[in-house]
């Protein structure tokens, strides 16, 4: 099992702590619910139903927008740090964070 801990070194954006559910999937598969633990315009921390691998590509569906291609950057058990291949615009980030916090 490959485990890489997030040490916050070199992080270019502060993440907003929140709790909610998003959907995640691998290319060509059905999406399944995943817990989101924090969010930034460039990525998020999620808890998945399996132990992911660093470098793995997954798709994250956030409330109100299409799935975002993402890459697993670090892993700690079922939790993973995910980097979006295309960062969210600040206004979109604010709207999505608000929707997750309100449970929509």
Backbone as CSV, one residue per row, in Angstrom:
resi,resn,N_x,N_y,N_z,CA_x,CA_y,CA_z,C_x,C_y,C_z
1,UNK,0.845,-1.178,0.000,0.000,0.000,0.000,0.890,1.241,0.000
2,UNK,0.619,2.155,-0.886,1.384,3.393,-0.991,0.705,4.474,-0.175
3,UNK,1.434,5.073,0.738,0.890,6.135,1.567,1.820,7.326,1.525
4,UNK,1.287,8.462,1.151,2.031,9.702,1.165,1.222,10.687,1.981
5,UNK,1.822,11.214,3.020,1.113,12.137,3.896,1.186,13.550,3.355
6,UNK,0.134,14.309,3.551,0.071,15.709,3.163,0.783,16.526,4.238
7,UNK,1.849,17.232,3.862,2.583,18.015,4.846,2.351,19.512,4.701
8,UNK,1.460,19.913,3.802,1.109,21.319,3.560,2.249,22.154,3.002
9,UNK,3.410,21.579,2.755,4.510,22.347,2.179,4.210,22.609,0.716
10,UNK,4.419,23.838,0.288,4.230,24.169,-1.104,2.786,24.348,-1.521
11,UNK,1.847,24.286,-0.596,0.445,24.476,-0.951,0.248,25.933,-1.347
12,UNK,-0.297,26.149,-2.531,-0.441,27.513,-3.039,-1.777,28.146,-2.680
13,UNK,-2.727,27.346,-2.210,-4.049,27.876,-1.893,-4.530,27.311,-0.564
14,UNK,-5.144,28.163,0.224,-5.715,27.697,1.479,-7.003,26.937,1.200
15,UNK,-7.215,25.857,1.920,-8.428,25.059,1.744,-9.462,25.446,2.776
16,UNK,-10.724,25.408,2.356,-11.839,25.698,3.256,-12.363,24.383,3.810
17,UNK,-12.311,24.235,5.129,-12.838,23.019,5.768,-14.350,23.009,5.626
18,UNK,-14.888,21.877,5.239,-16.333,21.706,5.131,-16.648,20.231,5.183
19,UNK,-17.904,19.924,5.281,-18.320,18.533,5.347,-19.531,18.348,4.467
20,UNK,-19.457,17.393,3.576,-20.573,17.141,2.684,-20.298,15.926,1.818
21,UNK,-21.139,15.741,0.827,-21.008,14.609,-0.074,-20.884,15.105,-1.505
22,UNK,-19.932,14.526,-2.218,-19.766,14.764,-3.653,-19.815,13.397,-4.319
23,UNK,-19.629,13.356,-5.614,-19.580,12.083,-6.315,-18.215,11.965,-6.963
24,UNK,-17.670,10.748,-6.974,-16.380,10.504,-7.608,-16.469,9.235,-8.444
25,UNK,-15.596,9.168,-9.433,-15.601,7.985,-10.295,-14.277,7.888,-11.034
26,UNK,-14.002,6.694,-11.535,-12.896,6.484,-12.446,-13.444,6.624,-13.861
27,UNK,-12.613,6.905,-14.811,-13.047,7.040,-16.198,-13.788,5.780,-16.649
28,UNK,-14.974,5.980,-17.222,-15.752,4.870,-17.748,-16.561,4.107,-16.725
29,UNK,-16.603,4.573,-15.474,-17.373,3.879,-14.449,-18.471,4.789,-13.908
30,UNK,-19.383,4.216,-13.135,-20.445,4.996,-12.517,-19.904,5.757,-11.311
31,UNK,-20.486,6.914,-11.065,-20.085,7.728,-9.909,-20.689,7.160,-8.634
32,UNK,-19.983,7.345,-7.522,-20.466,6.896,-6.225,-20.246,8.024,-5.216
33,UNK,-21.025,8.060,-4.139,-20.883,9.122,-3.143,-19.537,9.037,-2.426
34,UNK,-18.955,10.204,-2.187,-17.707,10.316,-1.434,-17.832,11.523,-0.514
35,UNK,-17.243,11.422,0.667,-17.258,12.546,1.601,-16.178,13.547,1.215
36,UNK,-16.547,14.833,1.186,-15.572,15.888,0.956,-15.266,16.525,2.305
37,UNK,-13.981,16.739,2.573,-13.536,17.232,3.875,-13.032,18.665,3.811
38,UNK,-12.518,19.064,2.669,-12.147,20.456,2.451,-12.055,20.722,0.955
39,UNK,-11.996,22.015,0.614,-12.047,22.422,-0.789,-11.225,23.680,-0.981
40,UNK,-10.523,23.755,-2.101,-9.844,24.969,-2.542,-10.126,25.097,-4.038
41,UNK,-9.828,26.230,-4.636,-10.031,26.342,-6.080,-9.234,25.305,-6.878
42,UNK,-8.121,24.820,-6.316,-7.274,23.885,-7.042,-7.446,22.432,-6.694
43,UNK,-8.294,22.116,-5.705,-8.456,20.715,-5.342,-9.287,20.530,-4.099
44,UNK,-9.256,19.307,-3.569,-10.037,18.997,-2.379,-9.438,17.797,-1.670
45,UNK,-9.952,17.546,-0.479,-9.607,16.340,0.274,-10.886,15.543,0.396
46,UNK,-10.829,14.292,0.010,-12.012,13.435,0.015,-11.722,12.142,0.762
47,UNK,-12.794,11.526,1.223,-12.698,10.181,1.784,-13.440,9.263,0.826
48,UNK,-12.710,8.299,0.277,-13.250,7.399,-0.738,-13.620,6.057,-0.122
49,UNK,-14.279,5.223,-0.900,-14.701,3.908,-0.412,-13.632,2.848,-0.648
50,UNK,-12.460,3.248,-1.106,-11.349,2.345,-1.362,-10.055,3.115,-1.090
51,UNK,-8.942,2.430,-1.042,-7.651,3.091,-0.861,-7.104,3.455,-2.244
52,UNK,-7.073,4.743,-2.577,-6.593,5.164,-3.893,-5.062,5.101,-3.975
53,UNK,-4.545,5.280,-5.182,-3.113,5.313,-5.428,-2.689,6.723,-5.828
54,UNK,-1.539,7.159,-5.349,-0.989,8.443,-5.761,-0.789,8.414,-7.284
55,UNK,-1.222,9.475,-7.946,-1.109,9.578,-9.400,-2.345,9.107,-10.152
56,UNK,-3.247,8.437,-9.457,-4.477,7.930,-10.063,-5.354,9.098,-10.528
57,UNK,-6.001,8.945,-11.666,-6.924,9.950,-12.194,-8.345,9.549,-11.819
58,UNK,-9.067,10.499,-11.217,-10.483,10.289,-10.908,-11.254,11.531,-11.355
59,UNK,-12.556,11.423,-11.385,-13.441,12.533,-11.737,-14.269,12.860,-10.508
60,UNK,-14.282,14.134,-10.118,-15.038,14.598,-8.959,-16.201,15.450,-9.459
61,UNK,-17.416,15.148,-9.002,-18.590,15.947,-9.344,-18.976,16.768,-8.122
62,UNK,-18.849,18.081,-8.248,-19.218,19.029,-7.210,-20.614,19.560,-7.511
63,UNK,-21.344,20.059,-6.521,-22.723,20.516,-6.740,-22.825,21.612,-7.794
64,UNK,-23.645,21.364,-8.800,-23.966,22.386,-9.780,-23.034,22.514,-10.966
65,UNK,-21.973,21.691,-11.043,-21.083,21.772,-12.207,-20.777,20.367,-12.722
66,UNK,-20.202,20.313,-13.919,-19.831,19.032,-14.512,-18.672,18.413,-13.745
67,UNK,-18.445,17.125,-13.959,-17.323,16.433,-13.328,-16.006,17.094,-13.696
68,UNK,-15.081,17.100,-12.731,-13.772,17.696,-12.938,-12.725,16.582,-12.918
69,UNK,-11.922,16.513,-13.976,-10.817,15.564,-13.981,-9.834,15.963,-12.886
70,UNK,-9.391,14.983,-12.107,-8.557,15.252,-10.945,-7.498,14.168,-10.782
71,UNK,-6.426,14.516,-10.072,-5.331,13.574,-9.835,-5.105,13.426,-8.332
72,UNK,-4.942,12.181,-7.883,-4.642,11.904,-6.476,-3.199,12.328,-6.203
73,UNK,-3.011,13.237,-5.225,-1.675,13.764,-4.891,-1.064,13.096,-3.666
74,UNK,-1.891,12.733,-2.710,-1.416,12.048,-1.509,-2.534,11.166,-0.978
75,UNK,-2.147,10.176,-0.181,-3.102,9.197,0.339,-2.789,8.930,1.806
76,UNK,-3.850,8.807,2.602,-3.739,8.382,3.994,-4.936,7.479,4.266
77,UNK,-4.766,6.186,4.054,-5.874,5.235,4.178,-6.883,5.464,3.070
78,UNK,-8.128,5.791,3.455,-9.172,6.057,2.477,-9.260,7.539,2.112
79,UNK,-8.514,8.382,2.815,-8.518,9.825,2.539,-7.459,10.147,1.503
80,UNK,-7.776,11.140,0.664,-6.839,11.513,-0.396,-6.919,13.002,-0.688
81,UNK,-5.782,13.565,-1.027,-5.714,14.925,-1.532,-5.802,14.869,-3.044
82,UNK,-6.682,15.673,-3.601,-6.980,15.637,-5.027,-6.707,17.003,-5.639
83,UNK,-5.979,17.027,-6.745,-5.727,18.270,-7.478,-6.570,18.272,-8.741
84,UNK,-7.345,19.336,-8.944,-8.135,19.467,-10.167,-7.203,19.807,-11.328
85,UNK,-7.452,19.224,-12.505,-6.610,19.549,-13.653,-6.860,20.976,-14.134
86,UNK,-8.068,21.486,-13.872,-8.400,22.881,-14.177,-8.984,23.503,-12.918
87,UNK,-8.294,24.469,-12.315,-8.797,25.079,-11.076,-10.149,25.753,-11.274
88,UNK,-10.884,25.860,-10.182,-12.175,26.547,-10.200,-11.957,28.059,-10.193
89,UNK,-12.794,28.782,-10.903,-12.783,30.238,-10.803,-13.202,30.609,-9.382
90,UNK,-12.662,31.697,-8.829,-12.994,32.065,-7.446,-14.495,32.164,-7.176
91,UNK,-15.264,32.744,-8.091,-16.703,32.876,-7.871,-17.392,31.504,-7.888
92,UNK,-16.934,30.596,-8.739,-17.488,29.239,-8.790,-17.120,28.496,-7.508
93,UNK,-15.880,28.656,-7.055,-15.440,28.048,-5.799,-16.339,28.490,-4.646
94,UNK,-16.582,29.799,-4.530,-17.427,30.315,-3.446,-18.831,29.727,-3.498
95,UNK,-19.415,29.642,-4.691,-20.759,29.100,-4.855,-20.812,27.619,-4.474
96,UNK,-19.837,26.855,-4.932,-19.814,25.415,-4.623,-19.614,25.180,-3.133
97,UNK,-18.691,25.913,-2.522,-18.461,25.778,-1.076,-19.737,26.080,-0.303
98,UNK,-20.436,27.137,-0.717,-21.689,27.513,-0.063,-22.728,26.392,-0.217
99,UNK,-22.847,25.826,-1.407,-23.809,24.747,-1.631,-23.491,23.521,-0.779
100,UNK,-22.200,23.166,-0.683,-21.821,22.009,0.135,-22.133,22.277,1.600
101,UNK,-21.788,23.464,2.074,-22.045,23.809,3.473,-23.531,23.820,3.801
102,UNK,-24.380,24.141,2.822,-25.820,24.171,3.035,-26.478,22.831,2.721
103,UNK,-25.676,21.847,2.309,-26.200,20.515,2.030,-26.982,20.397,0.754
104,UNK,-26.701,21.267,-0.231,-27.419,21.195,-1.509,-26.604,20.508,-2.565
